Each structure stands twice: as structure tokens, then as C-alpha cells.
Amino acid sequence: MAARRGWLRRVVGEIARRLTEHDLMMRAAAIAFYWLLAFIPLLLLGTSAIGFLLGSSDRAADEVMAAARRVIPRATGPEVEEFLRALIQSRHVTGVLGIGFLVWVAMGVFDIIATSLTALSDGRETRSYLRRKLVALALMCSVGVLFLVALVGGWILAAWPNIEELLGVQIALPAFLMDPNFPRYATSVLMAVLLTIVYRIAPVRGIRWPAAIAGATIAALLWHQAKVIFNWYLTHYARYSLFYGILGGFIGLVLWIFYAAIILLLGGLLADVLDRGGRPSKSRP
């Protein structure tokens, strides 16, 4: 028992020290800024990829917006959704140069995430510029793969009665798969998987899988609950539209991205501290 108390004291003390030495809020604000720059390119890339698979840009826009609604609090307002949908439907990605530009802009957010996690782990960025971009590209591809997994899973569940009819056999699915709230919980699970990958490969010193999974699980739980609470706050208390007019929904979106960035960094900090057993990093002077 004494050993456990000592371990917990070391972990809490190390987290408090790093929060004191590193400006987590400023780094979260930087991530939120890059997310705003990368959000539209990511939506356009996702729409182009899904439209290529489905052969329909309109249905691709519907699928991408459905995924965005599971990540963004609904109470940010219909103005945000209408703006994003109009932007997706009115713009088309053509040519290798156009796709390359969108990929380059979108990689910026993953680059700043890797840099911030490295700093919070008391590390120094020693990777070359090319290697940092490759890490950012790997993280962006991970987002794309998980998005496709969620998309295909949704299609299978929606088409399950037709699949049973085609196979000529009735297979009862678990009840939770048919629950209306299942997509929200599945999104949180996929978020935990994505954060595990981020914590494992983004910092210069890769965090081992057990600690990365622990930090990502806690961060995903915080993200899920924060989305519920923030949505409730926007619905019942916040009145951004009274002060900002039609921009009120966008102000709510910016704040949500900022809070999500804080959760991401806190999870990475916790994962690194757990990986070291609460002991300070060797790179400290």
C-alpha cells in the first residue's frame, strides 16, 4: 500500500511539475489554430476519397457531414453545418497539385501535435524536417483509415437486413449494435484508438503501448464527457449568437476545438508520465 501511495505521489507530482514548466494552454491554442486551418482541407479530402468510392459527391458530402456531427457538438448551431455542407458541395478537388496542397496544409495540425507532445515529455525535437512530415502523414493516414472503418461499419449495420436476405439466413446481432446511441460510443472508441496511435508515434520518444493505451483511454473518456457537457452548456447557458450574430456557432466551434486540444495534450502527458513510472525524464538538467 505504501508503495502504491509513493507511485501515485510521484505521478501526480511529475504531472504538476510539467504543467507548471510548460504552457499547456498556449500549446492547445496553437493546435486549435492549426485545426482551423486544416479542418476544411481534411473535409475536402475526405469527401473526395468517399466520392471516388461511392461514385456520388452528394452522398459523400452526406457521409462526411454525418461523421463531423459525431465529433462536433450539435449545439454549435445549424449555421456551422450549413456553411460546411455548402463549402464541400461547391468545391471540388482536382489534379495531383490540388490534392497535394490540401494534404500539405492538413499535415500541419499533426506536426504541431507531435511538437507539443515532445515538449510536454521534456524532450527535444531532433527529427529532420522530412521525418516530421512523414510522421504527420502517418497520423493523417491513421485518421483516414479509422474514418473508413467507421463508415464501412455503419454501412454494414444499415444494410444488415438486406445482407441476411441475400445470405438466406437470419443472424441476430447484439442489441447494443442497434442502439441509437451506439454511433456516439463507437466514435469514442475510435477516438481512443487514434489517440493511442498518436501517443505512440508522435513524440520523439515513443511511448510504450500499455501507457499509450491508458492515456488514450482516459483522454477519450474525458473527450466524450466534455462533448456532452459542452453541448449542454451551449444549449442552456451560452448565448454567443447574441454577441456575435451568425458567427456565434463558429465561436462555439473554436472553443470546442481548444478544449479538445487540452484533453489531447493532458492524455499524452499522462501517458508519458505513466510510461516513466512517475520519474522525471533523463533529459532534464
C-alpha positions as CSV (number, residue, x, y, z in Angstrom):
1,M,0.0,0.0,0.0
2,A,2.8,2.4,0.9
3,A,4.5,1.6,-2.5
4,R,1.3,2.4,-4.3
5,R,0.9,5.7,-2.5
6,G,4.5,6.5,-3.3
7,W,3.9,5.7,-7.0
8,L,0.8,7.8,-7.1
9,R,2.6,10.7,-5.4
10,R,5.4,10.6,-8.0
11,V,2.9,10.5,-10.9
12,V,0.8,13.5,-9.6
13,G,4.0,15.4,-8.7
14,E,5.5,14.9,-12.1
15,I,2.3,15.9,-13.9
16,A,2.1,19.1,-11.7
17,R,5.7,19.9,-12.5
18,R,5.3,19.6,-16.2
19,L,2.1,21.6,-16.2
20,T,4.0,24.3,-14.3
21,E,7.0,24.3,-16.6
22,H,5.2,24.0,-19.9
23,D,2.5,26.3,-21.1
24,L,-0.2,23.7,-22.0
25,M,-2.9,26.3,-22.7
26,M,-0.7,28.1,-25.2
27,R,0.2,24.8,-27.0
28,A,-3.5,23.8,-27.0
29,A,-4.3,27.2,-28.6
30,A,-1.7,26.6,-31.3
31,I,-3.2,23.2,-32.0
32,A,-6.7,24.7,-32.2
33,F,-5.4,27.4,-34.7
34,Y,-3.8,24.7,-36.9
35,W,-7.0,22.6,-36.7
36,L,-9.0,25.6,-38.0
37,L,-6.6,25.8,-40.9
38,A,-6.6,22.0,-41.5
39,F,-10.3,21.3,-40.9
40,I,-11.6,22.4,-44.3
41,P,-8.8,20.5,-46.3
42,L,-9.5,17.4,-44.2
43,L,-13.2,17.6,-45.1
44,L,-12.5,18.2,-48.8
45,L,-10.0,15.3,-48.9
46,G,-12.5,13.0,-47.1
47,T,-15.3,14.0,-49.4
48,S,-13.1,13.4,-52.5
49,A,-12.0,10.0,-51.3
50,I,-15.5,8.9,-50.3
51,G,-17.0,10.3,-53.5
52,F,-14.4,8.3,-55.5
53,L,-15.5,5.1,-53.7
54,L,-19.3,5.8,-53.9
55,G,-19.3,7.5,-57.3
56,S,-21.5,10.3,-55.9
57,S,-20.3,13.6,-54.5
58,D,-23.6,14.4,-52.9
59,R,-23.7,11.1,-50.9
60,A,-20.1,11.6,-50.0
61,A,-20.9,15.0,-48.6
62,D,-23.7,13.5,-46.5
63,E,-21.4,10.8,-45.1
64,V,-18.6,13.3,-44.2
65,M,-21.1,15.7,-42.5
66,A,-22.6,12.8,-40.6
67,A,-19.1,11.9,-39.3
68,A,-18.4,15.6,-38.5
69,R,-21.6,15.8,-36.4
70,R,-20.4,12.9,-34.2
71,V,-17.2,14.9,-33.5
72,I,-18.6,18.4,-33.2
73,P,-21.2,19.3,-30.5
74,R,-24.6,19.7,-32.2
75,A,-25.3,22.9,-30.2
76,T,-22.6,24.8,-32.2
77,G,-25.6,25.7,-34.4
78,P,-27.0,25.0,-37.8
79,E,-25.0,27.8,-39.3
80,V,-21.8,25.9,-39.0
81,E,-23.2,22.7,-40.6
82,E,-24.8,24.7,-43.4
83,F,-21.6,26.5,-44.1
84,L,-19.5,23.3,-44.1
85,R,-22.0,21.5,-46.3
86,A,-22.2,24.4,-48.8
87,L,-18.4,24.6,-48.9
88,I,-18.0,20.8,-49.5
89,Q,-20.6,20.7,-52.2
90,S,-19.4,23.8,-54.1
91,R,-15.7,22.9,-54.2
92,H,-14.0,20.1,-55.9
93,V,-10.5,18.7,-55.6
94,T,-8.9,18.2,-58.9
95,G,-5.4,17.2,-60.0
96,V,-2.4,16.0,-58.2
97,L,-1.3,19.5,-57.3
98,G,-4.7,20.3,-55.7
99,I,-4.7,17.1,-53.6
100,G,-1.0,17.7,-52.7
101,F,-1.7,21.2,-51.4
102,L,-4.6,20.0,-49.3
103,V,-2.5,17.2,-47.8
104,W,0.3,19.6,-47.1
105,V,-2.0,22.0,-45.2
106,A,-3.8,19.2,-43.3
107,M,-0.5,17.8,-42.1
108,G,0.3,21.0,-40.3
109,V,-2.0,20.2,-37.4
110,F,-0.4,16.7,-36.9
111,D,3.0,18.3,-37.0
112,I,2.2,20.8,-34.2
113,I,0.6,18.0,-32.1
114,A,3.8,16.0,-32.4
115,T,5.9,19.0,-31.4
116,S,3.7,19.8,-28.4
117,L,3.7,16.2,-27.1
118,T,7.5,16.1,-27.5
119,A,7.8,19.3,-25.4
120,L,5.5,18.1,-22.7
121,S,7.5,15.0,-22.4
122,D,10.6,17.1,-21.6
123,G,12.1,16.0,-25.0
124,R,13.9,17.9,-27.7
125,E,12.8,17.8,-31.4
126,T,15.7,16.0,-33.0
127,R,13.9,14.6,-36.1
128,S,14.6,16.1,-39.5
129,Y,12.0,18.2,-41.3
130,L,11.3,15.3,-43.7
131,R,10.8,12.8,-40.9
132,R,8.5,15.1,-39.0
133,K,6.3,15.4,-42.2
134,L,6.3,11.7,-42.6
135,V,5.1,11.2,-39.0
136,A,2.4,13.8,-39.7
137,L,1.4,12.0,-42.9
138,A,1.3,8.7,-41.0
139,L,-1.0,10.2,-38.4
140,M,-3.3,11.7,-41.1
141,C,-3.5,8.4,-42.8
142,S,-4.5,6.8,-39.5
143,V,-7.4,9.3,-39.3
144,G,-8.4,8.3,-42.8
145,V,-8.3,4.6,-42.1
146,L,-10.3,4.9,-38.9
147,F,-12.8,7.1,-40.7
148,L,-13.2,4.4,-43.4
149,V,-13.6,1.7,-40.7
150,A,-16.4,3.8,-39.1
151,L,-18.0,4.4,-42.5
152,V,-17.9,0.7,-43.6
153,G,-19.2,-0.4,-40.2
154,G,-22.2,2.0,-40.5
155,W,-22.9,0.8,-44.0
156,I,-22.9,-2.9,-42.9
157,L,-25.2,-2.2,-39.9
158,A,-27.6,-0.2,-42.1
159,A,-27.7,-2.9,-44.8
160,W,-27.8,-5.9,-42.4
161,P,-31.4,-6.9,-43.2
162,N,-30.5,-7.0,-46.9
163,I,-27.4,-9.0,-46.1
164,E,-29.5,-11.5,-44.2
165,E,-31.9,-11.7,-47.1
166,L,-29.1,-12.2,-49.6
167,L,-27.5,-14.9,-47.5
168,G,-30.8,-16.6,-46.8
169,V,-30.1,-16.9,-43.1
170,Q,-31.1,-14.7,-40.1
171,I,-28.2,-13.7,-37.8
172,A,-29.2,-11.9,-34.6
173,L,-26.8,-9.0,-33.9
174,P,-26.0,-8.0,-30.3
175,A,-28.6,-5.5,-29.0
176,F,-26.1,-2.8,-28.4
177,L,-25.2,-2.6,-32.1
178,M,-28.8,-1.5,-32.8
179,D,-28.9,1.0,-30.0
180,P,-29.4,4.6,-31.4
181,N,-26.6,5.8,-29.1
182,F,-24.1,3.2,-30.5
183,P,-22.5,5.5,-33.1
184,R,-21.6,8.0,-30.4
185,Y,-19.9,5.4,-28.2
186,A,-18.2,3.8,-31.3
187,T,-16.8,7.3,-32.1
188,S,-15.3,7.5,-28.7
189,V,-13.8,4.0,-29.1
190,L,-12.2,5.0,-32.4
191,M,-11.0,8.2,-30.8
192,A,-9.2,6.1,-28.1
193,V,-7.6,4.0,-30.9
194,L,-6.5,7.2,-32.7
195,L,-5.1,8.8,-29.6
196,T,-3.2,5.6,-28.8
197,I,-1.5,5.8,-32.2
198,V,-0.8,9.5,-31.7
199,Y,0.8,9.0,-28.3
200,R,2.8,6.0,-29.6
201,I,4.5,7.6,-32.6
202,A,4.0,11.4,-32.4
203,P,6.6,12.3,-29.7
204,V,10.3,11.9,-30.3
205,R,10.4,9.4,-27.5
206,G,7.7,6.9,-28.4
207,I,5.5,5.9,-25.5
208,R,5.1,2.2,-25.0
209,W,1.8,0.6,-25.9
210,P,0.4,0.0,-22.3
211,A,1.0,3.5,-21.2
212,A,-0.2,4.9,-24.5
213,I,-3.5,2.9,-24.3
214,A,-4.0,4.0,-20.7
215,G,-3.5,7.7,-21.5
216,A,-5.6,7.4,-24.7
217,T,-8.5,5.7,-22.8
218,I,-8.7,8.4,-20.2
219,A,-8.4,11.1,-22.8
220,A,-11.2,9.5,-24.9
221,L,-13.5,9.3,-21.8
222,L,-12.8,12.9,-21.0
223,W,-13.4,13.9,-24.6
224,H,-16.8,12.0,-24.7
225,Q,-18.0,13.6,-21.4
226,A,-16.6,17.0,-22.3
227,K,-18.6,16.9,-25.6
228,V,-21.8,16.1,-23.7
229,I,-21.2,18.9,-21.1
230,F,-20.1,21.5,-23.7
231,N,-23.2,20.7,-25.8
232,W,-25.4,21.1,-22.7
233,Y,-23.6,24.4,-21.8
234,L,-24.1,25.8,-25.3
235,T,-27.8,24.8,-25.3
236,H,-28.8,26.1,-21.9
237,Y,-26.4,28.9,-21.0
238,A,-24.1,30.2,-23.8
239,R,-25.7,32.9,-25.9
240,Y,-22.9,33.6,-28.4
241,S,-25.3,34.5,-31.1
242,L,-26.5,37.5,-29.1
243,F,-23.0,38.9,-29.1
244,Y,-21.5,37.6,-32.4
245,G,-24.6,37.1,-34.5
246,I,-24.2,34.5,-37.2
247,L,-20.7,33.9,-36.0
248,G,-21.9,32.6,-32.7
249,G,-21.8,29.0,-33.9
250,F,-18.2,29.4,-35.1
251,I,-17.2,30.8,-31.8
252,G,-18.6,27.7,-30.1
253,L,-16.7,25.5,-32.6
254,V,-13.4,27.3,-31.9
255,L,-13.8,26.9,-28.1
256,W,-14.6,23.2,-28.6
257,I,-11.5,22.6,-30.6
258,F,-9.5,24.4,-28.0
259,Y,-10.9,22.2,-25.2
260,A,-10.4,19.1,-27.2
261,A,-6.7,20.1,-27.8
262,I,-6.3,20.5,-24.0
263,I,-7.7,16.9,-23.4
264,L,-5.4,15.6,-26.1
265,L,-2.3,17.1,-24.5
266,L,-3.3,16.0,-21.0
267,G,-3.8,12.4,-22.2
268,G,-0.3,12.5,-23.8
269,L,1.2,14.0,-20.7
270,L,-0.3,11.3,-18.5
271,A,0.7,8.5,-20.9
272,D,4.4,9.7,-20.8
273,V,4.4,10.1,-17.0
274,L,2.9,6.6,-16.6
275,D,5.5,5.2,-19.1
276,R,8.3,6.6,-16.9
277,G,6.7,5.4,-13.7
278,G,6.3,9.0,-12.4
279,R,10.1,9.6,-12.6
280,P,11.5,12.8,-14.3
281,S,12.9,12.4,-17.8
282,K,16.6,11.8,-18.1
283,S,16.9,14.8,-20.4
284,R,16.2,17.2,-17.6
285,P,19.2,19.3,-16.5
